[in-house]
């Protein structure tokens, strides 16, 4: 059976698309294509998975303009199942139904109307109309799919009228959370005498970037040995602003901006760190979406220090893997960092609790079985 995963907004080596779903499916199916933005194939060494680049600038307009090309590629590939990952591709559904006989899965990662409602990329006057358009079009056209997969229960609630819906949480694949001992040795040498704490993932103001910088300023004199590792993409304008703040506050030796790090390498930075940060601000989106990074920290055995928001606190408190705090306060963040680092027995207890929770409950192995069930239903 031939499978095709399609995305106009994600790279082929996206965590969910490649490292979770495609790798799992490759254990059962031998012909899988991933069509994704850019041509970054990373260090893929799987002869069952073929990467097909779909070049675009990443802007919303360029992604929409790619829809006809995406349809043409699917028709040419002739997959038995087309598994797509972006809202705009729902407009390809009528054409796929006409020109292709494949079964179609819509993998929904976000509550898209809420994303549009708060997007700074769309003029404020247009947001209410765009939000309504996205809401109605998704609800209507999603009925042309054969199955809907969502990444959390909040998203699934939008599709109660659809016949086939599965919630497959974005829990970590534990097999990739094994450090490279050689790289780990060099990182320990690099940060010798320092205590690294880490934030990994996309950077933005509402993800707590500047609150972290402010917290490091508060910690600079009390604990100059603490160093914040920022591992993830940062836009040009955001990078410039962050660098300016770091320099103005005299934090060049306290914050290491690592930029984007390949998925398989960021594990080493987490293992060398003492705390994993999830400092999301209480926006509408972050009070509902479950951040994957908290589970990745747990899998690496580092305590989680996260915003006191339901998708974070429900996991952190129930497992005992860390602490939560008021993410609008840089003072609260600095205070909790010190609390965790200065309580050695508490640190060890949280470390072990996080590892146990991911090994027992919150791991991709549990979700993999649900993914196989969906594909078995379709084939």
VOGU-3710 file (C-alpha; in Angstrom, 3 decimals, decimal comma):
1> xxxxxxxxxx> 0,000/0,000/0,000  1,240/3,463/-0,918  0,915/6,354/1,569  1,499/10,061/1,110  1,805/12,732/3,792  1,298/16,284/2,588  2,081/19,642/4,177  2,470/23,146/2,766  3,401/24,610/6,156  5,727/22,054/7,762
11> xxxxxxxxxx> 9,123/20,703/6,798  9,277/16,999/5,859  11,248/16,241/9,051  8,610/17,828/11,295  8,447/16,104/14,679  4,870/14,824/14,339  4,914/14,119/10,610  8,237/12,306/10,256  9,594/11,321/13,668  6,259/10,060/14,943
21> xxxxxxxxxx> 3,693/9,184/12,290  5,859/8,323/9,258  8,385/6,306/11,251  5,595/4,352/12,913  3,834/3,676/9,619  7,101/2,574/7,996  7,099/-0,434/10,338  3,980/-1,678/8,525  4,098/-0,038/5,084  7,058/0,109/2,701
31> xxxxxxxxxx> 6,088/2,935/0,337  5,664/6,313/2,051  6,138/9,758/0,503  6,324/12,992/2,494  5,651/16,189/0,557  6,714/19,118/2,713  7,916/22,709/2,730  11,594/23,185/1,880  14,094/20,494/1,010  15,539/19,741/4,438
41> xxxxxxxxxx> 15,714/15,952/4,710  17,930/16,118/7,797  19,719/12,825/8,443  16,899/10,611/7,157  18,123/7,091/6,517  14,936/5,181/5,875  14,527/3,560/2,474  10,781/3,195/3,014  10,266/6,966/3,240  10,807/9,313/0,296
51> xxxxxxxxxx> 11,053/13,080/0,779  9,544/15,302/-1,932  10,317/19,026/-1,437  7,593/21,600/-1,954  9,433/24,898/-2,152  7,703/28,053/-0,956  8,496/31,111/1,145  6,370/29,935/4,063  3,972/32,878/3,807  0,223/32,246/3,948
61> xxxxxxxxxx> -0,243/33,442/0,351  2,504/31,215/-1,057  1,043/28,237/0,799  -2,400/28,857/-0,687  -0,935/29,219/-4,174  0,668/25,794/-3,807  -2,677/24,009/-3,510  -3,090/23,266/-7,274  0,476/21,975/-7,420  -0,114/19,794/-4,369
71> xxxxxxxxxx> -3,241/18,294/-5,965  -1,285/17,549/-9,147  1,460/15,810/-7,154  -1,046/13,626/-5,308  -2,741/12,641/-8,575  0,671/11,703/-10,037  1,792/9,710/-6,978  -1,534/7,826/-6,798  -1,400/6,953/-3,104  -3,921/4,709/-1,419
81> xxxxxxxxxx> -4,046/7,132/1,520  -3,336/10,890/1,490  -2,672/12,209/5,007  -2,527/16,030/5,036  -1,547/18,423/7,816  -2,605/22,016/7,072  -5,882/23,909/7,109  -5,520/25,473/3,648  -5,343/22,014/2,062  -9,021/21,412/2,842
91> xxxxxxxxxx> -9,685/23,499/-0,298  -7,972/20,727/-2,268  -10,488/18,144/-1,039  -13,143/18,579/-3,773  -10,431/18,176/-6,446  -8,840/15,176/-4,739  -12,260/13,539/-4,587  -12,699/14,062/-8,333  -9,187/13,276/-9,599  -7,926/10,762/-7,044
101> xxxxxxxxxx> -9,390/7,627/-5,528  -7,308/7,780/-2,353  -8,641/7,745/1,184  -8,064/11,099/2,903  -6,963/11,854/6,473  -7,003/15,415/7,832  -4,482/15,747/10,696  -5,483/18,853/12,679  -2,725/20,334/14,849  -4,429/23,550/15,987
111> xxxxxxxxxx> -7,788/25,246/16,552  -7,332/27,317/13,404  -10,155/29,856/13,902  -8,589/30,866/17,224  -5,187/31,198/15,544  -6,648/33,575/12,958  -8,514/35,532/15,636  -5,255/36,381/17,422  -2,888/36,538/14,427  -0,803/39,702/14,171
121> xxxxxxxxxx> -0,161/38,926/10,490  -3,786/39,724/9,586  -5,120/43,305/9,836  -7,336/43,661/12,915  -10,344/44,810/10,856  -10,235/41,599/8,776  -9,742/39,117/11,626  -13,450/38,603/12,532  -14,325/37,864/8,894  -11,307/35,604/8,354
131> xxxxxxxxxx> -12,055/33,751/11,598  -15,633/33,081/10,462  -14,435/31,966/7,019  -11,912/29,529/8,467  -14,444/28,165/10,960  -17,199/27,552/8,412  -14,960/26,230/5,627  -13,203/23,777/7,927  -16,460/22,457/9,377  -18,036/22,035/5,934
141> xxxxxxxxxx> -15,131/20,663/3,903  -13,854/18,349/6,643  -16,846/16,099/5,854  -15,130/15,227/2,579  -12,377/13,431/4,489  -12,462/9,761/5,454  -10,870/10,306/8,862  -9,868/13,213/11,087  -6,943/12,954/13,460  -6,378/15,670/16,069
151> xxxxxxxxxx> -3,508/16,312/18,486  -5,674/16,978/21,551  -9,219/16,664/22,860  -9,910/20,402/22,636  -9,451/20,236/18,854  -11,553/17,062/18,610  -14,529/18,907/20,107  -14,759/20,939/16,871  -15,500/17,801/14,863  -18,242/16,085/16,883
161> xxxxxxxxxx> -20,466/15,946/13,789  -17,812/14,046/11,807  -18,167/10,285/11,761  -14,532/9,221/12,190  -12,349/11,243/14,598  -9,316/10,049/16,586  -7,356/12,049/19,170  -3,666/11,165/18,896  -1,673/13,222/21,381  1,752/14,509/20,413
171> xxxxxxxxxx> 3,578/12,552/23,103  7,324/11,930/22,586  8,861/8,925/20,855  11,088/7,697/23,672  13,538/5,869/21,406  14,991/9,156/20,106  15,582/10,534/23,606  18,913/8,793/24,011  21,867/11,184/24,077  24,990/10,917/21,940
181> xxxxxxxxxx> 27,675/10,355/24,592  30,396/12,007/22,508  28,313/15,137/21,897  27,192/15,139/25,520  30,824/15,082/26,655  31,645/18,121/24,512  28,584/20,013/25,759  29,566/19,326/29,359  33,007/20,690/28,577  31,478/23,727/26,882
191> xxxxxxxxxx> 29,281/24,542/29,899  31,786/23,432/32,525  31,243/25,394/35,738  27,845/26,605/34,552  24,315/25,394/35,306  22,353/25,296/32,014  18,586/25,663/31,951  16,836/25,279/28,608  13,934/26,500/26,523  13,544/24,599/23,256
201> xxxxxxxxxx> 10,999/25,303/20,534  9,640/28,247/18,577  10,433/31,700/19,980  8,067/34,644/20,378  7,031/37,214/22,954  3,874/35,279/23,842  5,946/32,135/24,307  7,722/33,967/27,126  10,994/34,952/25,424  11,340/38,361/27,047
211> xxxxxxxxxx> 10,104/37,145/30,427  12,969/34,631/30,364  15,447/37,404/29,558  14,071/39,522/32,417  14,309/36,548/34,798  17,956/36,003/33,857  18,669/39,643/34,700  17,207/39,053/38,166  19,361/35,937/38,604  22,603/37,377/37,211
221> xxxxxxxxxx> 24,009/38,657/40,507  22,570/35,925/42,765  23,602/32,988/40,577  26,010/34,017/37,802  26,659/30,319/37,130  23,178/29,861/35,596  23,075/30,031/31,800  19,879/29,990/29,706  20,007/27,957/26,482  17,570/29,112/23,812
231> xxxxxxxxxx> 17,206/26,341/21,231  14,788/27,085/18,403  13,888/29,286/15,481  13,658/33,031/15,949  12,555/35,467/13,216  14,999/38,158/12,079  13,199/41,033/13,800  12,678/39,043/16,995  16,331/37,951/17,025  17,479/41,562/16,665
241> xxxxxxxxxx> 15,236/42,717/19,523  16,305/39,829/21,776  20,003/40,441/21,116  19,585/44,140/21,904  17,870/43,371/25,229  20,491/40,800/26,163  23,308/43,255/25,478  21,587/46,173/27,218  21,017/44,055/30,337  24,587/42,734/30,333
251> xxxxxxxxxx> 23,474/39,133/29,796  25,723/38,076/26,923  27,455/35,596/29,236  24,163/34,407/30,777  22,129/33,530/27,659  23,258/31,319/24,780  21,112/31,726/21,644  21,600/28,409/19,872  19,137/28,908/17,016  17,538/25,970/15,247
261> xxxxxxxxxx> 19,046/22,600/16,191  18,284/19,324/14,368  15,690/17,231/16,175  18,125/14,433/16,977  20,709/16,862/18,446  18,512/18,981/20,730  18,211/15,917/22,990  21,860/16,397/24,022  21,204/19,992/25,089  18,255/18,861/27,197
271> xxxxxxxxxx> 20,310/16,154/28,894  23,018/18,653/29,859  20,418/21,040/31,349  19,022/21,123/34,897  15,561/22,621/34,173  13,263/22,684/31,128  11,185/25,852/30,736  7,629/26,134/29,373  7,000/29,871/29,982  3,953/30,395/27,731
281> xxxxxxxxxx> 1,874/33,485/28,429  -1,875/33,066/29,156  -3,203/33,754/25,653  -6,348/32,029/24,392  -4,254/29,567/22,376  -1,920/28,551/25,186  -4,702/28,040/27,714  -5,926/25,180/25,488  -3,038/23,698/23,472  -0,799/21,079/25,074
291> xxxxxxxxxx> 2,912/21,934/24,581  4,972/18,909/23,547  8,191/20,289/25,040  7,101/19,476/28,597  7,008/15,752/27,762  10,375/15,950/26,028  11,914/17,468/29,154  10,335/14,697/31,232  11,716/12,034/28,891  15,212/13,482/29,394
301> xxxxxxxxxx> 14,805/13,477/33,167  14,918/17,220/33,778  12,324/18,958/35,981  9,714/21,049/34,179  9,141/24,665/35,177  5,992/25,708/33,353  3,296/28,345/33,196  0,328/27,765/35,479  -2,021/27,052/32,563  -4,354/24,009/32,364
311> xxxxxxxxxx> -2,521/22,166/29,533  0,714/22,401/31,528  -0,290/22,309/35,195  -2,549/19,268/34,733  0,475/17,202/33,662  3,161/18,766/35,865  1,160/18,629/39,098  -0,365/15,177/38,567  3,032/13,614/37,801  5,098/15,626/40,288
321> xxxxxxxxxx> 7,687/16,308/37,559  8,219/20,007/38,296  6,623/23,291/39,325  4,216/25,824/37,826  4,254/29,596/38,231  2,558/32,828/37,117  4,061/33,247/33,638  3,212/36,956/33,507  5,830/37,520/36,239  9,574/37,312/35,530
331> xxxxxxxxxx> 10,104/37,569/39,309  8,059/34,381/39,825  10,082/32,629/37,119  13,421/33,615/38,712  12,148/32,594/42,157  11,094/29,114/41,013  14,347/28,538/39,099  16,242/29,124/42,348  13,823/26,919/44,314  14,359/23,962/42,007
341> xxxxxxxxxx> 18,139/24,317/41,779  18,640/24,748/45,506  16,597/21,676/46,483  18,780/18,765/45,381  16,555/15,995/46,731  13,474/17,701/45,231  15,262/17,992/41,880  16,012/14,274/41,855  12,433/13,415/42,839  10,982/15,557/40,012
351> xxxxxxxxxx> 13,485/14,126/37,525  12,499/10,542/38,336  8,770/11,369/38,353  8,944/12,900/34,867  10,802/9,928/33,420  8,351/7,489/34,988  5,336/9,417/33,666  6,576/9,403/30,061  7,624/5,758/30,241  4,296/4,650/31,694
361> xxxxxxxxxx> 1,688/6,950/30,117  2,702/9,899/27,995  4,715/8,390/25,165  4,269/7,894/21,438  4,126/4,108/21,784  0,667/4,494/23,319  -0,424/6,763/20,440  1,110/4,583/17,742  -1,508/1,915/18,343  -4,257/4,475/17,727
371> xxxxxxxxx> -2,582/5,544/14,465  -2,429/1,918/13,292  -6,119/1,519/14,133  -7,026/4,512/11,915  -5,076/3,100/8,949  -6,530/-0,370/9,464  -10,010/1,158/9,385  -9,269/2,786/6,026  -7,590/-0,173/4,378
//
